[in-house]
């Protein structure tokens, strides 16, 4: 076209820019931008909006802002494109500034902000913006899905139920995406019964609905139920995707269903056309490791068509810790050190805990010294609990919560009652050789214990308590929570990094298999 008398116009350039964004070709997009500058068309509103949207797709907020800054005329799409570029770059503070300056906002602008907060893990902010939006506009499907996702991540059941009620009261159609988000929200907020009732009443279920239900059952440790729903899905002639298979394998892993899980793993490609990816291998290896099949797990790992990543190796190492297999664990850590010594912070911690549980304090001291030299940054244990629609955060040995003095006093009272019940602190995984009294103190202030104490202080007798935790629940907390559920006659639901634990009448739904 450039070699003919016909010159490209605004429509041509808009098409070229959109094509660049779809093809993810930054070089091509910049070339078109250069042509626009030479042609003088960059100042056209629609062309400039397309350019900004393209740079947003590429995550180039600086380029998008430059186009925005030079625009003589802007509309709501211009502002929204700039918002999107900052949100996709994770610069939500800057997106917030732009959002506050917008002369006009539409549902897309709000959706960009709320989804941006969810993508950045800023779930409380996402819900705050959602409620602000309700004062101006009716949320669209994308916003509702994002808000429900934020509730799911926070374990905010009250807010999730409120949004569900809002959908029903305003007669908003429950599309597949909204239904899937509701199932996911209820499952991740500890109400797997509500999730299943919702799922069971969907008139025409699709793959998304089934996948969400299967994943929900799996994280609750209900592997057999997950397999049953999976079989229902197959009976309805629906083809599972990779996420569906991953959900079923996860359920088998947490329920010790090695035979069923193996059958699904080895037949997923031939029966359903799903090629195993690294996450499927990781889940299967985790399943074998949890069940104590180390040799088989290692064999699967070595036969992988792609190099196993750190997550896969850590799954096997975690199994070594569960079964106290120090020899195998040392082999794994040595191998990882050779691959990339800078990525071994988590593996060092797992190995240190394993040594501590075996009483190998010299090994613990040596490993901690090595960790100190590496300057490893470790995750701090955090737990969240929702009381009257407000999510409260507690950290291990917390001192920041406004009621922390009262919470710790309540926890001391709880632990005294639990000791009368026969509890003795399990500090076998405390990674240093100190007195028994100090060990007990070290595990006493774990974040979920503080959250439970706060929950008992602020909920009526008999009410269920839901805790969300960022790390795996330790053995001592697991024992304490079983006792608390018995002594205080409470159902306590804990969602840790990998699954749910429902404590009731002195027992846990995981049957001590986690």
N, C-alpha and C positions, 0 to 999 in steps of 0.2 A: 504493500500500500504506500510505503514511504517513497517508492520509486515511481509513483504515478502523480498526476496533478491533484488527485483527491487527497486532502489533508485530514488527518484524524481530528474528530471533534470531541466534545465533552463526553458523549455517549461511548465513543470508542475507548477513551482513556479510562472511563469508569469500568468498562468491561475488562480492560487489561489489568487494572489494579485488583479487581475482584478475582480474576484468574490467578494472579500472583499469590494472593492470600490463600486461595484454595489449594494451589500446588505447593504451598510452603516454600516458595522460592524468593528469598530475601534479595538475592542479587538481581533477579528479574524485576522485582518490585522497585528497587532503587533505580534501576535503569529507566523504568517508566517514569519515575519521579523526576529524573534528570531531563527526560524529554518534555515533561510538563513545564518545567522551569524555562526551558528554551522556547517552548510554544506559547508561554504566557497563560496557560489554562489552569495553573495551580490555584488561582484565586477564585475559581468557580466553586460555589458552595458544595455542590454534589460531588465534584471531583475531590475537593479537600476532605470531605467527610469520608469518602472511600479510602483516601490515603491514610487518614487517621485510623480507620478501622483495620486496614492492612497492617499498620505498625503495631496496633494493639494485638493482632493475631501473632505477630512475631515477638511480642513482649518488649518492644522498643519504645518505652514511654518517652524517652528524650526526643526521639524523632517525631512522635505524635504531638508532643507539646510544641515543638518548633512550628509544625504545620498549623496547629491551633492558634498559636500566638500571632501568626502572620495573616490570619483570616480576617478580611474586612467585615464579613457578616457571618454570624454563627446561629445555629438553631439547636433545638434540644438534642438532635442526633450528634452534633459536633461535641457538645458537652459530654454526652453519654459515651462517645468513642474515646474521649480523653479519660473518662472514668475507667473504662474497660482496660485501657492500656496500663494504668496504674494498678488496677486490681490484679491483672494477670501477671504483673511484676511483683506482686506481694506488698506493694507500697500503699497499704490501706490508710495510713495516716494522711498521705498526700491525696488519695482518692476522697477522703472525708472532707478535706479542705475544698477541693473542687466541687464536691456535692453541695456543700453549704453555700457556695457562691452561685450555684445554678439559678438562673431567673425562673425557669420552668422545669418541672420534673415530671416524667411519665413512669408508667409501670416498668419499662425496661431499665430506666435509671435506677429505680429502687432494686430491681432484680440484680443488676450488676453489683451494687453495694452489698446486698445481703449474701449473694453467692460468693463474692470476694472474701467476705469475713469467714464464711464456712470453709472455703478453700484454704484459708490461712490458719484455721483452727481457732478462730476468735468467735466461738459460738455464742457467748453471752452478748457480744456486740451485735451479732447477726439477729438475735431475738429482739434486742433493743430497737434496732432499725425496723424490724418487722412490725412491732407494735406502733412505732411512729408512723409507718406507712399507712396503717389502718385508719389514721385520722384524716388522710388525704385521698386515698385510693383503695379500690378493691384489689387485693393481691391476685396475680395470675397464677397459673399452674406452677411455673418455675419458682416463684417466690414461696408458695406453699410447700413445695418439695424441699427447698432449701431450709425453711424454718423447721420443718419436721426433722430434717437431717441434723440440725443444730440441737434440737431436743433429744434426739437419739444419742448423739455424742456426749451430751451433758448428763444423760440419764434423767432428764427433766420431764417426769411423767405428767405432772400437773399442767405444765404448759402444753405438752403434746396433746393431752386430752382436751384442753381448751381449744386448740387449733382444730382438732377433729370436730368438736362441737360447732365451731365457727363455720366449718365446711358444710355441716349438715343444716345448720340454722339458716344459712344463706343460699341453700340449695345449689351449691357449687358441684358440678358433675364430678363424681369420683372416677377420674380417668385411671388408666392402668398405672401411670406414674405416681399419681396421688395415692392410690390403693397400695402400691408397692412401698411407698414411703411410710404410710401408716403402719403397715405390717412390720416394717423394719424398726420404726419408732417404738411400738409396743414391745417388740421382742427385746430391743436393747435397753428398754426401761424396766425390764424384769417382768413384764406381763405377757408371757408367752401364751397364756390362755386367751387374752384379748386378741393377740395377734392371730391365733388359730381360728377363733370365732369369726373374725373379720375375713380371713382367708376362705373359710368354709362357706361363707355367704356370698362370695363373688360369683356372679352368674356365669361369666365366661372368663375363666382364668387363662392367663398367658404365661410365657416362660419367665417373665419378670416376677410375676406374683409367686410362682412356684419357687423360684430361686431365692427370693426374699424369705419365704416361709422355711425353706430347707436350711438356709443359713442361720435363721433365728433359732430353730430347733437345735442345730449343731452347737451353737455357742452356749446353749443351756445344757449341753451334755446329753441331749436326747437323741442319740445316734440311731436307735432303732426306729424312732418316730420319723427322723429325717429320711431314712431309707424307705419307710412306708409312703411318705409324701412323694419321694422320688419315683417310686413305682406307680403311684397314682398319675404322676405326670406322664410317664411312659404309656400308661394305659389310655390316656387322653390324646395319644398320638402327637405329643409335643416333643420337640428335639432339644435336649439339654445343651447348654453352651459351656464354655470353660469355667465360668463362675459357678454354675450349677454343680458341676462335677467337684469343684474345689470345696463347695459347701458340704456336699455329702462326705467327701474324704475327711474333712475336718470333724464332722460328727462321728465318723468311725474312729478317728484318732482319739477323741475325748471319751469315747465309750469302750475302747478296747476291742472294737469289732474288726480285728485284723483280717479275718477270712473274707468278710464282705467287702471291706475296703480294698483288699488286694484284687478281688474279682473286678470291681469297678475300675480300678486303676489300669489293670492290664487289658481291659476291654473297651476303654473309653474311645480309642481311635477306631477300632474295627466296628463297633456297634453304633457309635454316634458321631463319628468323624471329628472328634476333638483331639487334636494333637497335644500330648502332654507338654506343658511348659514348665519352667523352672519352679514355679509356685506349686504345681501339682507334685513334682518330684519332692519338693521340700515337705509338703504335707504328708506324703506317703512315708518318707524317711522318718518324720516325726512320729507317725503312727507306729512304725516298727520299733523305733527307739523306746517309746513309752512302754511298749509291751515287752521290752527287754531283748528284742531280736537284733543285737548289735551287729553281728556278722552279716546278716541279711541286709540290714540297713546300709552298712558300709559297702556291700556289694552293689546295691542299687545306686549308691552315690558314685561309685567308680564307673558304672556303666552309663551314666547320664550323657546324652549327646551334646550337652553344653557344660561348660565349667560350672561347678556348684558355687553359688555366691555365699556370702557370710551368713545369711539367714539360714541356709541349709546346714552349714557346719554347726551353727549355734544350736539348731534343733537337736542335732545328734549329741552335742556336748551337754545340753540340758537333760537329755535322757541319761547320760552318764552320771549326772548329779543325782537324779532321782534314784537310780539303781546303785549309786556309790561305786561306780567303776572308774577308779582313778587312773588305772593303766591306759585304758582306751582314751580317756579324756586328755591325758598328757600327749598322746600321739596326735590328737586333733589340734591341740594348741600349738605344738611344735610345727605342724604342717601349716597352720595359719600364719605363724610368725614368718615362715619362709615366703609365703605369698605376699603379705603386706602387714608388717608389724604395727602400722599406724591404725589399723582397724580392729585391734584386738581388745579394746577396753572391756566390752561386754563378756568376751570369752575369759579374760583374766579374772573377772569377778566371779563367774560361774565356777571356775577352777578353784579359786580361793575358798568359796563356800563349800565345795566338795572336800577340799583338804581339811577345812575346819570341822566338818561333820565327821570326819574320820580321825580327828584329834591330831592331825599332822601339823603342829603349830610351827615347826621350823620351815616347812614348805610355805605355810601361810605368810610368815614374816618375810621370807625371800621374795615371794610373789608381790606382796604389798610394796616392798622396796623397789621392785622393777616397775610397778604401776606408778609409783611416785616419780620415778625418773622419766617415765613417758608422759607425765602430767595428764593422765587420763581424766576425761570429764564424765562423771557418772550421773545417771538419771536419779533425781531425788523423788522418793516416794510421795505421791499426792493422792488424796481421796476427796471426792465431792459428794455432798448430800444436799438434797433439795428439801427445804422446809417452807411451807406456805408460799410456794412459787419462787422462792429465792434460793439460788445455788450457793452453798458455802464450801470453801476449800480449806482442807487441812493438809499440812505437810508433816513429815516425820519430825518429831521433837519440835512441833510448831510453837512459836511465841507471838505470832502476828495476829491471830484471830482475836477480835474484840472480847470474846468470852473465854479465852484460853485458860484463864485461872480457874474459872468455874468448871470448865470441861475437864481439866486435869484432876481436879478434886473429885469430880464424878467418876472419872476413870479409876482413880485409886479405890474408891468405894466399890466399883464393879469388880475390880481384880481381887479385892478382899473376899467378896462373896464367891467369886469363881474358885479361889483357893480352897474355901470351905467345901466346895463341890469336888475337890480332888485335883484341881489343876496345879501343875508345876510348869514354870516357864521352860519352853523348849528353845534353848539358845545354842543348839549344836551348830547352827550356821552362822553364828557371830564370828566374824573373821579375825579374831585376835584372842590371845590367851590371857584372860583376866579372871578376876574372882567371880564366883557364881552370882553373887549379889549384883556386881556390875553388869554381868551378862543379862540378868533379868531386867535390870534397868534399861539396858540397850534396846531390848525388844518391847518394852512396856509402852513406849510412846510412838509406835508405828501409826501411820496416818489413818488407817482404817479403824484402829481402836479409838482414836480421838474422835473420828466421825461418828462411830457407834455411840460413844458417850454423849456426844452432842444430840444425836437422834433420840436417845432415851430421855434426855432432858426436855426435849421440845416436841414430843409426840405423845398422844394419849396412850394409856395402857392397852396392849393388844394390837396396836397398829403395826403394820409391816414397815420395815426400814430398808431403803435402797441405797447402797453405796457404790460409787464408781471409782475404780482405782487404776492408776496408770501402769503399775507393775504387777508381777505375779504375786498372789497372796502367799505369804510365808507359812511354814508349818505351824509356828506358834500362834499366829493370828487365826489360822484355820481351827486350831484346837480351842482357842478362847471363844471364837464366835459360835462354835457348836455348844459350848457350855452356856454362853449368854442366852442363846435361843431357848435353852431348857429352863434356866433359872428365872428369866424374865418373861417367859411364855410369849416370845416374839418370833415372827418370821423375819429373818434377816437375809436380804438378797445382796450379794456382792458381785459386781462385774469387774473382773480384773483384766489384765492385758489380753488374755486368750479365751476366757470363758466365764460363764455364770456359776456361782455357788449359791444355792438356796439352803439356808440353815433353818431347821425347824425341829423342835423337840429333841435337841441334842445330836441331830444327825445332819449330814450334808448331802445334797443331791448328787454330788460327784462321787459319792461312796469312797472317798479318799483316793480317788484315781484322777490325779490332775498333774 
